[in-house]
Amino acid sequence: MKIRIIGAGPAGLLYAWLMKRDDPSHDVRVFERDPEDATYGWGVVFSDVALAFVRELAPELYLRMTEHQVVFDEMAVVHQGQHVELAHNTFHRMARIDLLKALHAACREVGVAIEFERRVEDIAGFEDCDLIVAADGANSAIRTRLQAHFEPILDERPNLLAWYGTTRLFQPLSLIFRQIPDGLAIAHTYQYSPTHSTFLVEVDPATFAKAGLARMSEAESLAWCERAFVDDLQGHALLSNRSNWFRYTIVKNRHWHWRNVVLIGDALRTGHPSVGSGTRLALQDSIALFDAWKEAGSDVPRMLKAFVRLRRPGSDSLQLAAIKSCEWYEDLGPKLGLDPISFAYDYLTRSGRVDHAEVRKRDPVLAAAWERLHPEFEG
Ligand SMILES: Cc1cc2nc3c(=O)[nH]c(=O)nc-3n(C[C@H](O)[C@H](O)[C@H](O)COP(=O)(O)OP(=O)(O)OC[C@H]3O[C@@H](n4cnc5c(N)ncnc54)[C@H](O)[C@@H]3O)c2cc1C
């Protein structure tokens, strides 16, 4: 098959690798608008199960992808200045650039061609291809160009985010809620390498307006965030990498494919950074599209139907959990009066996928502390 992939993120690269490794006669080429060593953002985090499916499918690629990862078992919720540890929350963390480098090298080894600094915004010129894979991220130009066929639903959320790094090593992964004179500042932070942590700051629109963040330069915003988290950063600076404020968009598409064009990864559907599932969703799309090819061969219409059948239920359910999580952060006002234990418990059960029985199993210490504070609960 002649396959053209737009976007060398995790989704596009894993799909390219799977197809070419399985059958070297495939002609697979990936187009990426950025230079090879460019990356946006800092580290990424995965839950323990998130990479298990890569390990099952391709143990050698898993080893490569996780070569520079750090794995820790706990996380902490910091509310009213008190740290509440949540046990058995294992997270794998790594620099996004290391993940991409591992995938670049694996792709090259099996003979995938990757063209960097090649922006593609239209499928004109790809008429002789069997399959065109749009893996060009949340703002997909291909999806926008073909929106009449994919019918995307774009839901821009109200909160604002800025993605920083820092040399302060946050271990365990910490969610920090600081009530400050301007309102509420939230940090999602975790160590992802021996030297650096990701530090993602989130604020609601009222805080954003009161602080005047819209009028600030990048450096002034960074300084405002440093002041908000001065007790947590302990003298370390925040580091910027195009760390401008942005609103996260939840992406859905009514149709996942049109003719021989298919969407995967963030172009198809986003998760939310608060559940750290976007890369997992993207990688699972690549695997499902590969499995669909195994099932239907080069009968492209059948293959794309199989892709939707294999992938849609899992994708919808994880996205629903991501939406519930993102809504929890947007509606924290009534919860800020909760004591730190009840607040951390509320966090843990926010997506609806974890109930009290599950909290008891995962973290009996937290469950017992919460039960003491809520004697009315009959579990
Ligand atoms: C602030 C923030 C924090 C996040 N944290 C996490 C986390 O901790 N864990 C996690 O799992 N996920 C996280 N995510 C989500 C994760 O980054 C994405 O879900 C994941 O990268 C999706 O992979 P993808 O391959 O679909 O898209 P992307 O990684 O976005 O890759 C798309 C690629 O396409 C390229 N491209 C775009 N347009 C064109 C074009 N016109 N022509 C050619 N190339 C193009 C881009 O340069 C890019 O390389 C986070 C996202 C954000 C915004």
The ligand as an SDF file (V2000), in Angstrom:
LIG
                    3D

 53 58  0  0  0  0  0  0  0  0999 V2000
   -0.4600   21.2310   28.0210 C   0  0  0  0  0  0  0  0  0  0  0  0
   -0.5800   19.8070   27.5760 C   0  0  0  0  0  0  0  0  0  0  0  0
   -0.1040   18.7930   28.3960 C   0  0  0  0  0  0  0  0  0  0  0  0
   -0.2160   17.4710   28.0040 C   0  0  0  0  0  0  0  0  0  0  0  0
    0.2460   16.5100   28.8290 N   0  0  0  0  0  0  0  0  0  0  0  0
    0.1030   15.2190   28.4770 C   0  0  0  0  0  0  0  0  0  0  0  0
    0.5560   14.2010   29.3280 C   0  0  0  0  0  0  0  0  0  0  0  0
    1.1100   14.4550   30.3940 O   0  0  0  0  0  0  0  0  0  0  0  0
    0.3670   12.9070   28.9460 N   0  0  0  0  0  0  0  0  0  0  0  0
   -0.2220   12.6010   27.7600 C   0  0  0  0  0  0  0  0  0  0  0  0
   -0.3860   11.4170   27.4600 O   0  0  0  0  0  0  0  0  0  0  0  0
   -0.6540   13.5500   26.9160 N   0  0  0  0  0  0  0  0  0  0  0  0
   -0.5080   14.8430   27.2510 C   0  0  0  0  0  0  0  0  0  0  0  0
   -0.9470   15.8110   26.4000 N   0  0  0  0  0  0  0  0  0  0  0  0
   -1.6060   15.4320   25.1460 C   0  0  0  0  0  0  0  0  0  0  0  0
   -0.6130   14.9180   24.1070 C   0  0  0  0  0  0  0  0  0  0  0  0
    0.3790   15.8830   23.8830 O   0  0  0  0  0  0  0  0  0  0  0  0
   -1.3650   14.6080   22.8150 C   0  0  0  0  0  0  0  0  0  0  0  0
   -2.5730   13.9720   23.0970 O   0  0  0  0  0  0  0  0  0  0  0  0
   -0.5420   13.7050   21.9050 C   0  0  0  0  0  0  0  0  0  0  0  0
    0.6870   14.2950   21.6190 O   0  0  0  0  0  0  0  0  0  0  0  0
   -1.3260   13.4110   20.6430 C   0  0  0  0  0  0  0  0  0  0  0  0
   -0.4800   12.8260   19.6860 O   0  0  0  0  0  0  0  0  0  0  0  0
   -0.7230   13.1010   18.1340 P   0  0  0  0  0  0  0  0  0  0  0  0
    0.3450   12.3580   17.4350 O   0  0  0  0  0  0  0  0  0  0  0  0
   -2.1320   12.8280   17.7880 O   0  0  0  0  0  0  0  0  0  0  0  0
   -0.5740   14.6660   17.9520 O   0  0  0  0  0  0  0  0  0  0  0  0
    0.6680   15.6270   18.2350 P   0  0  0  0  0  0  0  0  0  0  0  0
    1.5540   15.0890   19.2790 O   0  0  0  0  0  0  0  0  0  0  0  0
    0.0900   16.9900   18.4020 O   0  0  0  0  0  0  0  0  0  0  0  0
    1.4790   15.5750   16.8640 O   0  0  0  0  0  0  0  0  0  0  0  0
    0.9930   16.1630   15.6850 C   0  0  0  0  0  0  0  0  0  0  0  0
    2.1880   16.4600   14.7950 C   0  0  0  0  0  0  0  0  0  0  0  0
    1.7020   16.9800   13.5550 O   0  0  0  0  0  0  0  0  0  0  0  0
    2.5130   18.0710   13.1650 C   0  0  0  0  0  0  0  0  0  0  0  0
    1.7190   18.9250   12.2750 N   0  0  0  0  0  0  0  0  0  0  0  0
    0.6790   19.7210   12.6180 C   0  0  0  0  0  0  0  0  0  0  0  0
    0.1860   20.3240   11.5470 N   0  0  0  0  0  0  0  0  0  0  0  0
    0.9290   19.9040   10.4880 C   0  0  0  0  0  0  0  0  0  0  0  0
    0.8900   20.1730    9.0980 C   0  0  0  0  0  0  0  0  0  0  0  0
   -0.0040   21.0330    8.5730 N   0  0  0  0  0  0  0  0  0  0  0  0
    1.7940   19.5490    8.2850 N   0  0  0  0  0  0  0  0  0  0  0  0
    2.7010   18.6900    8.7930 C   0  0  0  0  0  0  0  0  0  0  0  0
    2.7980   18.4090   10.1230 N   0  0  0  0  0  0  0  0  0  0  0  0
    1.8980   18.9960   10.9550 C   0  0  0  0  0  0  0  0  0  0  0  0
    2.8940   18.7360   14.4840 C   0  0  0  0  0  0  0  0  0  0  0  0
    4.0510   19.5460   14.3620 O   0  0  0  0  0  0  0  0  0  0  0  0
    3.1110   17.5260   15.3830 C   0  0  0  0  0  0  0  0  0  0  0  0
    4.4360   17.0590   15.3400 O   0  0  0  0  0  0  0  0  0  0  0  0
   -0.8260   17.1500   26.7610 C   0  0  0  0  0  0  0  0  0  0  0  0
   -1.2810   18.1680   25.9140 C   0  0  0  0  0  0  0  0  0  0  0  0
   -1.1580   19.4860   26.3150 C   0  0  0  0  0  0  0  0  0  0  0  0
   -1.6470   20.5740   25.3850 C   0  0  0  0  0  0  0  0  0  0  0  0
  1  2  1  0
  2  3  1  0
  2 52  2  0
  3  4  2  0
  4  5  1  0
  4 50  1  0
  5  6  2  0
  6  7  1  0
  6 13  1  0
  7  8  2  0
  7  9  1  0
  9 10  1  0
 10 11  2  0
 10 12  1  0
 12 13  2  0
 13 14  1  0
 14 15  1  0
 14 50  1  0
 15 16  1  0
 16 17  1  0
 16 18  1  0
 18 19  1  0
 18 20  1  0
 20 21  1  0
 20 22  1  0
 22 23  1  0
 23 24  1  0
 24 25  2  0
 24 26  1  0
 24 27  1  0
 27 28  1  0
 28 29  2  0
 28 30  1  0
 28 31  1  0
 31 32  1  0
 32 33  1  0
 33 34  1  0
 33 48  1  0
 34 35  1  0
 35 36  1  0
 35 46  1  0
 36 37  1  0
 36 45  1  0
 37 38  2  0
 38 39  1  0
 39 40  1  0
 39 45  2  0
 40 41  1  0
 40 42  2  0
 42 43  1  0
 43 44  2  0
 44 45  1  0
 46 47  1  0
 46 48  1  0
 48 49  1  0
 50 51  2  0
 51 52  1  0
 52 53  1  0
M  END
$$$$
